Amino acid sequence: MVSGLRNLPAFLVDNPGLNSGLMIPQYTAASIVSQNKQLATPASVDSIVSSNGQEDHVSMGANAATKALRIMDNLERILAIELMNASQAIEFRRPLKSSDFIEMFLKSYREEVSLIKNDRIFHYDIEKSVAFLNSFMIEELEY
């Protein structure tokens, strides 16, 4: 969505070039995806002989669990960045509307993360987006 295609502005921001928009968050997401690919390597490939050669297998279950947790934490950030991109792109489609649910969801999201008009430190937006995704409860909202 940040490529400037599909009748959307480059980097999903007004005045691309003057503003970098969502280019840097895209780099961040790509880096996190790459890290997840590295973390997805099975922990069992690192089992080593121990106990003076008496044990030929050491469980790597705890290592696998911590890698899985790291992947899930990374996934939260990837989804947060995707939400930032999608919500920004939808604003460039206005006055068109989406479904009632999507419109309600975006309205709730915009209460936490404002529309991007100019460059700013996006770390805070990513963290707010993660918190929003973790706290969003469909049952509590009427749409």
Backbone as CSV, one residue per row, in Angstrom:
resi,resn,N_x,N_y,N_z,CA_x,CA_y,CA_z,C_x,C_y,C_z
1,MET,0.798,-1.198,0.000,0.000,0.000,0.000,0.848,1.273,0.000
2,VAL,2.111,1.156,0.352,2.947,2.359,0.430,3.648,2.686,-0.886
3,SER,3.399,1.914,-1.915,4.136,2.059,-3.170,3.663,3.214,-4.050
4,GLY,2.522,3.803,-3.716,1.994,4.875,-4.561,1.094,4.355,-5.658
5,LEU,0.732,3.094,-5.592,-0.179,2.491,-6.566,-1.593,2.470,-5.991
6,ARG,-2.531,1.958,-6.782,-3.926,1.804,-6.362,-4.585,3.141,-5.998
7,ASN,-4.154,4.193,-6.664,-4.704,5.527,-6.400,-4.520,5.969,-4.955
8,LEU,-3.445,5.501,-4.340,-3.069,5.932,-2.996,-1.751,6.684,-3.103
9,PRO,-1.540,7.679,-2.252,-0.271,8.416,-2.324,0.896,7.562,-1.831
10,ALA,2.070,7.831,-2.349,3.267,7.117,-1.899,3.419,7.285,-0.392
11,PHE,3.751,6.212,0.255,3.987,6.162,1.705,2.748,6.512,2.526
12,LEU,1.586,6.530,1.871,0.299,6.776,2.515,0.265,8.078,3.315
13,VAL,0.809,9.109,2.727,0.833,10.405,3.396,0.744,11.506,2.347
14,ASP,0.136,12.620,2.748,0.161,13.790,1.879,1.594,14.297,1.791
15,ASN,1.945,14.887,0.694,3.284,15.440,0.470,4.398,14.406,0.622
16,PRO,4.277,13.255,-0.074,5.387,12.302,-0.007,6.649,12.945,-0.566
17,GLY,7.757,12.628,0.009,9.010,13.290,-0.339,9.357,14.262,0.762
18,LEU,8.416,15.163,1.048,8.568,16.036,2.208,8.348,15.204,3.473
19,ASN,7.360,14.304,3.419,7.072,13.382,4.521,7.421,11.967,4.084
20,SER,8.044,11.222,4.963,8.373,9.817,4.684,7.181,8.916,4.916
21,GLY,6.206,9.398,5.670,4.999,8.633,5.918,5.289,7.278,6.516
22,LEU,4.633,6.270,5.973,4.730,4.929,6.540,5.851,4.100,5.916
23,MET,6.817,4.762,5.278,7.964,4.044,4.707,8.792,3.381,5.820
24,ILE,9.123,4.110,6.871,9.967,3.570,7.932,9.241,2.459,8.696
25,PRO,7.963,2.612,9.050,7.273,1.468,9.658,7.254,0.226,8.749
26,GLN,7.207,0.441,7.417,7.264,-0.708,6.511,8.618,-1.399,6.633
27,TYR,9.697,-0.640,6.704,11.026,-1.224,6.909,11.059,-2.003,8.217
28,THR,10.458,-1.417,9.232,10.422,-2.078,10.539,9.695,-3.409,10.449
29,ALA,8.534,-3.419,9.818,7.763,-4.654,9.674,8.550,-5.699,8.889
30,ALA,9.221,-5.279,7.818,10.004,-6.220,7.014,11.138,-6.825,7.848
31,SER,11.767,-6.015,8.663,12.844,-6.496,9.520,12.316,-7.494,10.554
32,ILE,11.153,-7.185,11.125,10.562,-8.080,12.128,10.147,-9.402,11.479
33,VAL,9.597,-9.351,10.274,9.242,-10.581,9.555,10.488,-11.424,9.318
34,SER,11.567,-10.783,8.923,12.817,-11.506,8.700,13.304,-12.160,9.996
35,GLN,13.201,-11.435,11.095,13.602,-12.021,12.374,12.726,-13.222,12.717
36,ASN,11.424,-13.136,12.432,10.546,-14.276,12.698,10.952,-15.491,11.882
37,LYS,11.380,-15.283,10.655,11.857,-16.416,9.850,13.072,-17.056,10.510
38,GLN,13.966,-16.243,11.045,15.139,-16.781,11.733,14.733,-17.520,13.005
39,LEU,13.813,-16.954,13.760,13.366,-17.583,14.998,12.592,-18.876,14.748
40,ALA,12.043,-19.032,13.546,11.266,-20.226,13.225,12.127,-21.459,12.981
41,THR,13.437,-21.295,12.929,14.321,-22.461,12.812,14.097,-23.352,14.022
42,PRO,13.865,-24.633,13.846,13.584,-25.513,14.992,14.699,-25.465,16.034
43,ALA,14.304,-25.348,17.292,15.274,-25.319,18.390,16.033,-26.641,18.477
44,SER,15.445,-27.710,17.996,16.070,-29.035,18.102,17.345,-29.162,17.280
45,VAL,17.561,-28.285,16.302,18.792,-28.383,15.509,20.014,-28.018,16.333
46,ASP,19.788,-27.454,17.522,20.895,-27.024,18.362,21.139,-27.955,19.547
47,SER,20.550,-29.142,19.540,20.777,-30.092,20.631,22.226,-30.566,20.597
48,ILE,22.834,-30.705,21.766,24.243,-31.099,21.841,24.432,-32.220,22.853
49,VAL,25.507,-32.932,22.711,25.864,-34.004,23.650,26.239,-33.360,24.981
50,SER,25.822,-33.991,26.069,26.156,-33.463,27.396,26.433,-34.613,28.353
51,SER,26.694,-34.275,29.599,26.945,-35.243,30.668,28.062,-36.205,30.296
52,ASN,29.171,-35.612,29.851,30.354,-36.396,29.507,30.055,-37.477,28.468
53,GLY,29.197,-37.121,27.517,28.889,-38.045,26.429,27.816,-39.061,26.757
54,GLN,27.272,-39.055,27.965,26.250,-40.034,28.342,24.862,-39.638,27.847
55,GLU,24.689,-38.369,27.658,23.409,-37.872,27.159,23.619,-37.411,25.721
56,ASP,22.892,-37.989,24.799,23.059,-37.597,23.402,21.972,-36.620,22.949
57,HIS,21.107,-36.253,23.861,20.029,-35.324,23.509,19.746,-34.441,24.712
58,VAL,19.697,-33.165,24.484,19.304,-32.205,25.504,18.041,-31.517,24.996
59,SER,16.994,-31.567,25.802,15.737,-30.958,25.393,15.914,-29.464,25.174
60,MET,15.406,-29.004,24.083,15.443,-27.585,23.770,14.035,-26.997,23.865
61,GLY,13.163,-27.666,24.619,11.776,-27.225,24.753,11.646,-25.817,25.293
62,ALA,12.428,-25.486,26.320,12.346,-24.137,26.885,12.815,-23.106,25.862
63,ASN,13.873,-23.428,25.133,14.347,-22.511,24.093,13.290,-22.327,23.003
64,ALA,12.642,-23.431,22.633,11.594,-23.353,21.614,10.441,-22.480,22.108
65,ALA,10.093,-22.600,23.369,8.993,-21.815,23.930,9.332,-20.323,23.934
66,THR,10.556,-19.983,24.323,10.914,-18.560,24.339,10.988,-17.994,22.921
67,LYS,11.400,-18.827,21.957,11.399,-18.365,20.563,9.972,-18.152,20.074
68,ALA,9.070,-19.055,20.452,7.667,-18.917,20.048,7.054,-17.653,20.646
69,LEU,7.387,-17.358,21.901,6.889,-16.135,22.522,7.424,-14.904,21.798
70,ARG,8.675,-14.931,21.437,9.271,-13.798,20.710,8.583,-13.609,19.354
71,ILE,8.292,-14.716,18.681,7.585,-14.648,17.390,6.207,-14.018,17.587
72,MET,5.501,-14.410,18.645,4.171,-13.851,18.895,4.248,-12.356,19.233
73,ASP,5.251,-11.971,20.029,5.436,-10.543,20.317,5.728,-9.768,19.036
74,ASN,6.560,-10.340,18.182,6.859,-9.704,16.896,5.612,-9.599,16.030
75,LEU,4.808,-10.648,16.036,3.590,-10.648,15.232,2.649,-9.528,15.657
76,GLU,2.583,-9.259,16.964,1.760,-8.143,17.430,2.203,-6.838,16.771
77,ARG,3.501,-6.626,16.680,4.003,-5.399,16.085,3.746,-5.358,14.582
78,ILE,3.893,-6.486,13.927,3.600,-6.548,12.493,2.137,-6.199,12.242
79,LEU,1.237,-6.798,13.013,-0.186,-6.512,12.842,-0.507,-5.057,13.172
80,ALA,0.166,-4.500,14.165,-0.039,-3.088,14.508,0.360,-2.188,13.345
81,ILE,1.484,-2.499,12.722,1.944,-1.698,11.573,0.987,-1.868,10.398
82,GLU,0.510,-3.073,10.183,-0.472,-3.297,9.114,-1.761,-2.521,9.384
83,LEU,-2.169,-2.459,10.652,-3.352,-1.675,11.002,-3.118,-0.199,10.716
84,MET,-1.936,0.288,11.062,-1.613,1.688,10.763,-1.726,1.954,9.268
85,ASN,-1.172,1.055,8.456,-1.211,1.210,7.001,-2.643,1.156,6.478
86,ALA,-3.378,0.142,6.875,-4.737,-0.046,6.354,-5.650,1.111,6.758
87,SER,-5.547,1.542,8.013,-6.415,2.631,8.462,-6.075,3.934,7.744
88,GLN,-4.801,4.140,7.477,-4.372,5.333,6.747,-4.877,5.278,5.302
89,ALA,-4.760,4.115,4.678,-5.213,3.963,3.290,-6.715,4.197,3.172
90,ILE,-7.470,3.697,4.130,-8.923,3.876,4.089,-9.285,5.353,4.132
91,GLU,-8.526,6.144,4.869,-8.814,7.583,4.948,-8.657,8.259,3.589
92,PHE,-7.772,7.750,2.752,-7.600,8.327,1.410,-8.710,7.892,0.454
93,ARG,-9.584,7.012,0.896,-10.725,6.571,0.093,-12.009,7.324,0.452
94,ARG,-11.936,8.168,1.464,-13.130,8.910,1.878,-13.601,9.804,0.743
95,PRO,-14.855,9.990,0.549,-15.972,9.761,1.454,-16.558,8.351,1.385
96,LEU,-15.934,7.438,0.634,-16.443,6.075,0.604,-16.419,5.482,2.012
97,LYS,-17.325,4.554,2.257,-17.444,3.915,3.566,-17.222,2.412,3.417
98,SER,-16.792,1.806,4.487,-16.641,0.361,4.541,-17.841,-0.215,5.304
99,SER,-17.717,-1.431,5.769,-18.814,-2.059,6.509,-19.012,-1.342,7.842
100,ASP,-20.161,-1.559,8.451,-20.430,-0.944,9.753,-19.378,-1.367,10.771
101,PHE,-18.998,-2.629,10.756,-18.008,-3.113,11.721,-16.662,-2.422,11.515
102,ILE,-16.189,-2.352,10.269,-14.890,-1.721,9.993,-14.934,-0.251,10.381
103,GLU,-16.017,0.435,10.068,-16.135,1.843,10.427,-16.120,2.025,11.942
104,MET,-16.801,1.153,12.682,-16.792,1.215,14.140,-15.387,0.937,14.670
105,PHE,-14.733,-0.058,14.101,-13.380,-0.432,14.506,-12.413,0.734,14.281
106,LEU,-12.491,1.347,13.106,-11.610,2.477,12.799,-11.891,3.683,13.693
107,LYS,-13.149,3.918,13.990,-13.488,5.021,14.889,-12.852,4.798,16.256
108,SER,-12.934,3.586,16.762,-12.310,3.254,18.052,-10.797,3.387,17.969
109,TYR,-10.226,2.929,16.871,-8.776,3.012,16.684,-8.313,4.457,16.635
110,ARG,-9.053,5.314,15.939,-8.678,6.720,15.807,-8.735,7.460,17.142
111,GLU,-9.460,6.933,18.111,-9.450,7.524,19.448,-8.102,7.304,20.126
112,GLU,-7.367,6.289,19.675,-6.063,5.963,20.256,-4.893,6.447,19.399
113,VAL,-5.044,6.334,18.090,-3.970,6.686,17.151,-4.541,7.629,16.099
114,SER,-4.018,8.819,16.063,-4.549,9.822,15.136,-4.053,9.587,13.708
115,LEU,-4.798,10.151,12.779,-4.434,10.116,11.367,-3.055,10.743,11.184
116,ILE,-2.260,10.182,10.306,-0.908,10.686,10.060,-0.983,11.759,8.984
117,LYS,-0.667,12.964,9.356,-0.648,14.073,8.399,0.784,14.466,8.063
118,ASN,1.662,14.422,9.053,3.081,14.750,8.878,3.916,13.719,9.633
119,ASP,5.180,13.657,9.279,6.072,12.724,9.952,6.109,12.993,11.452
120,ARG,6.229,11.919,12.197,6.381,11.985,13.643,7.078,10.701,14.078
121,ILE,7.325,10.548,15.325,7.965,9.324,15.814,6.895,8.236,15.848
122,PHE,7.008,7.260,14.964,5.964,6.242,14.825,6.061,5.133,15.859
123,HIS,7.135,5.079,16.598,7.254,4.070,17.662,6.043,4.148,18.593
124,TYR,5.659,5.357,18.947,4.537,5.535,19.869,3.228,5.072,19.242
125,ASP,3.063,5.322,17.959,1.860,4.859,17.263,1.816,3.335,17.199
126,ILE,2.973,2.724,16.971,3.034,1.258,16.925,2.665,0.688,18.287
127,GLU,3.236,1.244,19.348,2.938,0.750,20.692,1.461,0.958,21.041
128,LYS,0.896,2.112,20.677,-0.529,2.360,20.918,-1.386,1.392,20.110
129,SER,-0.930,1.062,18.893,-1.674,0.125,18.041,-1.635,-1.271,18.626
130,VAL,-0.486,-1.685,19.155,-0.391,-2.989,19.823,-1.358,-3.023,21.007
131,ALA,-1.333,-1.990,21.832,-2.224,-1.927,22.994,-3.687,-1.959,22.562
132,PHE,-4.008,-1.242,21.474,-5.377,-1.234,20.972,-5.798,-2.641,20.555
133,LEU,-4.962,-3.318,19.794,-5.302,-4.671,19.341,-5.447,-5.639,20.510
134,ASN,-4.630,-5.464,21.532,-4.710,-6.347,22.699,-5.938,-6.072,23.561
135,SER,-6.464,-4.861,23.512,-7.582,-4.510,24.384,-8.926,-4.493,23.677
136,PHE,-8.935,-4.551,22.369,-10.176,-4.421,21.614,-11.084,-5.619,21.874
137,MET,-12.282,-5.331,22.312,-13.263,-6.378,22.586,-14.494,-6.116,21.742
138,ILE,-14.774,-7.006,20.832,-15.924,-6.837,19.940,-17.224,-6.825,20.738
139,GLU,-17.318,-7.670,21.754,-18.570,-7.797,22.499,-18.948,-6.495,23.200
140,GLU,-17.951,-5.679,23.575,-18.224,-4.471,24.334,-18.688,-3.313,23.451
141,LEU,-18.536,-3.435,22.170,-18.870,-2.319,21.272,-20.159,-2.611,20.515
142,GLU,-20.912,-1.586,20.332,-22.129,-1.712,19.530,-21.850,-1.164,18.141
143,TYR,-22.247,-1.915,17.159,-22.076,-1.440,15.786,-23.277,-1.753,14.962
